[in-house]
Amino acid sequence: MSAINLARFDLVSIRLAVACAQTGSLTAAAREGHLALAASSRRIRELEDALGEALFERHARGLTPTAAGRVFVKHGLTLLQTMDSLGGELADLRQGIARHIRLAASTAAIIQFLPPLMARYAVLEPQLRVDLEEQTSETVVTSLREGRADLGVFVEGPDTAGLTTQLFKQDQLVLVLPAGHRLAASQTPLPFADTLDEDWISLTAGAAMLQQQQQAALAANKPFRLRMQVRSFDAVCHLVASGLGIAVLPKAAALPTLRAMKLKSRPLLDAWARRRLLVATTAGEQDAGINALVDFLVQPSQNAKAGRTMQ
């Protein structure tokens, strides 16, 4: 098979093809790209000729991506996002921002600890911009290994081979319960195994908390009755407040929502409920800017300030 001549592609046509897939309409995509319909149709045909594959099936209702079209759109989106990031960073250079550092962090790290630290660091290093992306702990580690993040903050648990890690912070998981729930009558720490007759609400797959719960249920030789999975702590609390199940959340992150929704919490007796959050980079990281941010995050004084902010 002959190689594809990438020189025949241009960003306007790539953006047009992505818009066609997203809207299902050449007319809508042309309008979005401020292009004439005839010119847009020609651009799509030229892309297909260059690839040697049809990107779309044409029908009365519009366009549907073919298998080749789905592959093209996936990589086209990545390319467009990269070019948008390039444009943004060049614009930042003109405004005095010398560089960007990509930080991937778990939800627990963002909700409980990172915002005040990031605000403080922005004052200390105004020429540097930290681009923060929320991910599950497993995905943070993957992003570091694949070079999609410069540093990560996540809950200890994923395999960290090939990474350099330092302790960032510790948190505590607690049961989150409706006010009238039978388990809410006491504040005595409760073994997780004693809760496994309940219906559970948790975060989506890959979340460190969910993995810890599943492993604990397996160790207790009991089923984990996971009934609902959502993406945010707030959504978990709303479902608990509606009486649809119970949950486990980090105490500091959940406290404001618990108060607002009149929910109850109860400590867990299990050792895994006391967690460590780590800061990680790839092993042997030599970038002075990345290492300076790591040093700032692991300073005991900075962690203490973040902890006081959460009280």
PyMOL commands that set and color helices and strands:
alter all, ss='L'
color gray80, all
select helices_A, chain A and resi 6-8+11-23+26-32+37-51+67-94+107-112+114-124+137-145+182-185+192-195+208-219+233-241+251-261+271-273+288-298+300-310
alter helices_A, ss='H'
color red, helices_A
select strands_A, chain A and resi 56-59+62-65+99-105+128-134+151-155+163-177+200-203+226-230+247-250+264-267+274-282
alter strands_A, ss='S'
color yellow, strands_A
deselect
rebuild
show_as cartoon
